[in-house]
Amino acid sequence: MSEGQQEFDTPALRTMSRRLDDGARTARDAMGGAPTAPDAGFSTAAVAQALSAILEKTSQLANDLEDVSGKIRATSGAYDDVENTNEGAMKRRGEKPLAERAGGVH
């Protein structure tokens, strides 16, 4: 690959988006099965606070995973557009498009 040249594997981007969505779903499912704060004597308040913090961070993680997944989905089509535009320009210049070169897209 030439310096400054970038190649994108849109099927891999879609797979990554699905995996991020799966991770978010798993995190949310885990939150649904979270235990209530147990009676821990003098430590009950601290345990409840710790469980609450874990649930809050898990929720934020799920939100972040969904956010990144959405950004990947929103831009993966743009990568295809850029590749198609570049491919057309390369063909007009008589160059072989990236996907047709030895080794294909990496």
CNS distance restraints for C-alpha pairs under 8 A (distance, minus, plus):
assign (resid   1 and name CA) (resid   5 and name CA) 6.32 0.50 0.50
assign (resid   1 and name CA) (resid   6 and name CA) 7.58 0.50 0.50
assign (resid   7 and name CA) (resid 105 and name CA) 6.53 0.50 0.50
assign (resid   7 and name CA) (resid 106 and name CA) 6.96 0.50 0.50
assign (resid   8 and name CA) (resid  79 and name CA) 6.70 0.50 0.50
assign (resid   8 and name CA) (resid 105 and name CA) 7.57 0.50 0.50
assign (resid   8 and name CA) (resid 106 and name CA) 7.72 0.50 0.50
assign (resid   9 and name CA) (resid  13 and name CA) 6.41 0.50 0.50
assign (resid   9 and name CA) (resid 105 and name CA) 7.16 0.50 0.50
assign (resid   9 and name CA) (resid 106 and name CA) 7.25 0.50 0.50
assign (resid  10 and name CA) (resid  14 and name CA) 6.19 0.50 0.50
assign (resid  10 and name CA) (resid  76 and name CA) 5.93 0.50 0.50
assign (resid  10 and name CA) (resid  77 and name CA) 7.90 0.50 0.50
assign (resid  10 and name CA) (resid  79 and name CA) 7.27 0.50 0.50
assign (resid  10 and name CA) (resid  80 and name CA) 7.18 0.50 0.50
assign (resid  11 and name CA) (resid  15 and name CA) 6.21 0.50 0.50
assign (resid  12 and name CA) (resid  16 and name CA) 6.13 0.50 0.50
assign (resid  13 and name CA) (resid  17 and name CA) 6.16 0.50 0.50
assign (resid  13 and name CA) (resid  72 and name CA) 6.61 0.50 0.50
assign (resid  13 and name CA) (resid  73 and name CA) 7.74 0.50 0.50
assign (resid  13 and name CA) (resid  76 and name CA) 6.71 0.50 0.50
assign (resid  14 and name CA) (resid  18 and name CA) 6.26 0.50 0.50
assign (resid  14 and name CA) (resid  72 and name CA) 7.46 0.50 0.50
assign (resid  14 and name CA) (resid  73 and name CA) 6.80 0.50 0.50
assign (resid  14 and name CA) (resid  76 and name CA) 7.50 0.50 0.50
assign (resid  15 and name CA) (resid  19 and name CA) 6.22 0.50 0.50
assign (resid  16 and name CA) (resid  20 and name CA) 6.16 0.50 0.50
assign (resid  16 and name CA) (resid  69 and name CA) 7.52 0.50 0.50
assign (resid  17 and name CA) (resid  21 and name CA) 6.22 0.50 0.50
assign (resid  17 and name CA) (resid  68 and name CA) 7.72 0.50 0.50
assign (resid  17 and name CA) (resid  69 and name CA) 4.49 0.50 0.50
assign (resid  17 and name CA) (resid  70 and name CA) 7.32 0.50 0.50
assign (resid  17 and name CA) (resid  72 and name CA) 6.19 0.50 0.50
assign (resid  17 and name CA) (resid  73 and name CA) 6.65 0.50 0.50
assign (resid  18 and name CA) (resid  22 and name CA) 6.11 0.50 0.50
assign (resid  18 and name CA) (resid  69 and name CA) 7.30 0.50 0.50
assign (resid  19 and name CA) (resid  23 and name CA) 6.14 0.50 0.50
assign (resid  20 and name CA) (resid  24 and name CA) 6.23 0.50 0.50
assign (resid  20 and name CA) (resid  65 and name CA) 5.41 0.50 0.50
assign (resid  20 and name CA) (resid  66 and name CA) 6.63 0.50 0.50
assign (resid  20 and name CA) (resid  68 and name CA) 7.63 0.50 0.50
assign (resid  20 and name CA) (resid  69 and name CA) 5.78 0.50 0.50
assign (resid  21 and name CA) (resid  25 and name CA) 6.18 0.50 0.50
assign (resid  21 and name CA) (resid  65 and name CA) 6.60 0.50 0.50
assign (resid  21 and name CA) (resid  66 and name CA) 5.80 0.50 0.50
assign (resid  21 and name CA) (resid  69 and name CA) 6.41 0.50 0.50
assign (resid  22 and name CA) (resid  26 and name CA) 6.10 0.50 0.50
assign (resid  23 and name CA) (resid  27 and name CA) 6.13 0.50 0.50
assign (resid  23 and name CA) (resid  62 and name CA) 7.22 0.50 0.50
assign (resid  23 and name CA) (resid  65 and name CA) 7.10 0.50 0.50
assign (resid  24 and name CA) (resid  28 and name CA) 6.20 0.50 0.50
assign (resid  24 and name CA) (resid  61 and name CA) 7.26 0.50 0.50
assign (resid  24 and name CA) (resid  62 and name CA) 4.18 0.50 0.50
assign (resid  24 and name CA) (resid  63 and name CA) 7.08 0.50 0.50
assign (resid  24 and name CA) (resid  65 and name CA) 5.71 0.50 0.50
assign (resid  24 and name CA) (resid  66 and name CA) 6.29 0.50 0.50
assign (resid  25 and name CA) (resid  29 and name CA) 6.07 0.50 0.50
assign (resid  25 and name CA) (resid  62 and name CA) 7.20 0.50 0.50
assign (resid  26 and name CA) (resid  30 and name CA) 6.13 0.50 0.50
assign (resid  27 and name CA) (resid  31 and name CA) 6.34 0.50 0.50
assign (resid  27 and name CA) (resid  58 and name CA) 6.23 0.50 0.50
assign (resid  27 and name CA) (resid  59 and name CA) 7.31 0.50 0.50
assign (resid  27 and name CA) (resid  61 and name CA) 7.65 0.50 0.50
assign (resid  27 and name CA) (resid  62 and name CA) 5.95 0.50 0.50
assign (resid  28 and name CA) (resid  32 and name CA) 6.48 0.50 0.50
assign (resid  28 and name CA) (resid  58 and name CA) 7.48 0.50 0.50
assign (resid  28 and name CA) (resid  59 and name CA) 6.80 0.50 0.50
assign (resid  28 and name CA) (resid  62 and name CA) 6.63 0.50 0.50
assign (resid  29 and name CA) (resid  33 and name CA) 6.76 0.50 0.50
assign (resid  30 and name CA) (resid  34 and name CA) 6.39 0.50 0.50
assign (resid  31 and name CA) (resid  55 and name CA) 6.27 0.50 0.50
assign (resid  31 and name CA) (resid  58 and name CA) 7.25 0.50 0.50
assign (resid  31 and name CA) (resid  59 and name CA) 7.72 0.50 0.50
assign (resid  34 and name CA) (resid  55 and name CA) 7.91 0.50 0.50
assign (resid  36 and name CA) (resid  48 and name CA) 7.76 0.50 0.50
assign (resid  37 and name CA) (resid  44 and name CA) 7.08 0.50 0.50
assign (resid  37 and name CA) (resid  47 and name CA) 6.50 0.50 0.50
assign (resid  37 and name CA) (resid  48 and name CA) 4.88 0.50 0.50
assign (resid  37 and name CA) (resid  51 and name CA) 7.07 0.50 0.50
assign (resid  38 and name CA) (resid  44 and name CA) 6.70 0.50 0.50
assign (resid  38 and name CA) (resid  47 and name CA) 7.61 0.50 0.50
assign (resid  38 and name CA) (resid  48 and name CA) 7.63 0.50 0.50
assign (resid  39 and name CA) (resid  44 and name CA) 5.54 0.50 0.50
assign (resid  40 and name CA) (resid  44 and name CA) 4.40 0.50 0.50
assign (resid  40 and name CA) (resid  47 and name CA) 7.33 0.50 0.50
assign (resid  43 and name CA) (resid  47 and name CA) 6.09 0.50 0.50
assign (resid  44 and name CA) (resid  48 and name CA) 6.07 0.50 0.50
assign (resid  45 and name CA) (resid  49 and name CA) 6.08 0.50 0.50
assign (resid  46 and name CA) (resid  50 and name CA) 6.14 0.50 0.50
assign (resid  47 and name CA) (resid  51 and name CA) 6.17 0.50 0.50
assign (resid  48 and name CA) (resid  52 and name CA) 6.09 0.50 0.50
assign (resid  49 and name CA) (resid  53 and name CA) 6.18 0.50 0.50
assign (resid  50 and name CA) (resid  54 and name CA) 6.23 0.50 0.50
assign (resid  51 and name CA) (resid  55 and name CA) 6.21 0.50 0.50
assign (resid  52 and name CA) (resid  56 and name CA) 6.13 0.50 0.50
assign (resid  53 and name CA) (resid  57 and name CA) 6.14 0.50 0.50
assign (resid  54 and name CA) (resid  58 and name CA) 6.03 0.50 0.50
assign (resid  55 and name CA) (resid  59 and name CA) 6.08 0.50 0.50
assign (resid  56 and name CA) (resid  60 and name CA) 6.25 0.50 0.50
assign (resid  57 and name CA) (resid  61 and name CA) 6.04 0.50 0.50
assign (resid  58 and name CA) (resid  62 and name CA) 6.21 0.50 0.50
assign (resid  59 and name CA) (resid  63 and name CA) 6.23 0.50 0.50
assign (resid  60 and name CA) (resid  64 and name CA) 6.08 0.50 0.50
assign (resid  61 and name CA) (resid  65 and name CA) 6.10 0.50 0.50
assign (resid  62 and name CA) (resid  66 and name CA) 6.21 0.50 0.50
assign (resid  63 and name CA) (resid  67 and name CA) 6.08 0.50 0.50
assign (resid  64 and name CA) (resid  68 and name CA) 6.19 0.50 0.50
assign (resid  65 and name CA) (resid  69 and name CA) 6.08 0.50 0.50
assign (resid  66 and name CA) (resid  70 and name CA) 6.02 0.50 0.50
assign (resid  67 and name CA) (resid  71 and name CA) 6.31 0.50 0.50
assign (resid  68 and name CA) (resid  72 and name CA) 6.23 0.50 0.50
assign (resid  69 and name CA) (resid  73 and name CA) 6.25 0.50 0.50
assign (resid  70 and name CA) (resid  74 and name CA) 6.03 0.50 0.50
assign (resid  71 and name CA) (resid  75 and name CA) 6.14 0.50 0.50
assign (resid  72 and name CA) (resid  76 and name CA) 5.82 0.50 0.50
assign (resid  73 and name CA) (resid  77 and name CA) 7.36 0.50 0.50
assign (resid  74 and name CA) (resid  78 and name CA) 7.67 0.50 0.50
assign (resid  75 and name CA) (resid  79 and name CA) 6.49 0.50 0.50
assign (resid  76 and name CA) (resid  80 and name CA) 6.62 0.50 0.50
assign (resid  77 and name CA) (resid  81 and name CA) 6.33 0.50 0.50
assign (resid  78 and name CA) (resid  82 and name CA) 6.16 0.50 0.50
assign (resid  79 and name CA) (resid  83 and name CA) 6.11 0.50 0.50
assign (resid  80 and name CA) (resid  84 and name CA) 6.06 0.50 0.50
assign (resid  81 and name CA) (resid  85 and name CA) 6.08 0.50 0.50
assign (resid  82 and name CA) (resid  86 and name CA) 6.01 0.50 0.50
assign (resid  83 and name CA) (resid  87 and name CA) 5.85 0.50 0.50
assign (resid  84 and name CA) (resid  88 and name CA) 6.18 0.50 0.50
assign (resid  85 and name CA) (resid  89 and name CA) 6.30 0.50 0.50
assign (resid  86 and name CA) (resid  90 and name CA) 6.04 0.50 0.50
assign (resid  87 and name CA) (resid  91 and name CA) 6.14 0.50 0.50
assign (resid  87 and name CA) (resid  97 and name CA) 5.29 0.50 0.50
assign (resid  87 and name CA) (resid  98 and name CA) 7.48 0.50 0.50
assign (resid  88 and name CA) (resid  92 and name CA) 6.22 0.50 0.50
assign (resid  89 and name CA) (resid  93 and name CA) 6.36 0.50 0.50
assign (resid  90 and name CA) (resid  94 and name CA) 6.23 0.50 0.50
assign (resid  90 and name CA) (resid  95 and name CA) 4.94 0.50 0.50
assign (resid  90 and name CA) (resid  96 and name CA) 6.59 0.50 0.50
assign (resid  90 and name CA) (resid  97 and name CA) 6.07 0.50 0.50
assign (resid  91 and name CA) (resid  95 and name CA) 5.38 0.50 0.50
assign (resid  91 and name CA) (resid  96 and name CA) 6.47 0.50 0.50
assign (resid  91 and name CA) (resid  97 and name CA) 6.75 0.50 0.50
assign (resid  96 and name CA) (resid 100 and name CA) 6.35 0.50 0.50
assign (resid  96 and name CA) (resid 101 and name CA) 6.48 0.50 0.50
assign (resid  97 and name CA) (resid 101 and name CA) 6.61 0.50 0.50
assign (resid  98 and name CA) (resid 104 and name CA) 6.45 0.50 0.50
assign (resid  98 and name CA) (resid 105 and name CA) 6.55 0.50 0.50
assign (resid  99 and name CA) (resid 104 and name CA) 4.67 0.50 0.50
assign (resid  99 and name CA) (resid 105 and name CA) 5.47 0.50 0.50
assign (resid 100 and name CA) (resid 104 and name CA) 5.96 0.50 0.50
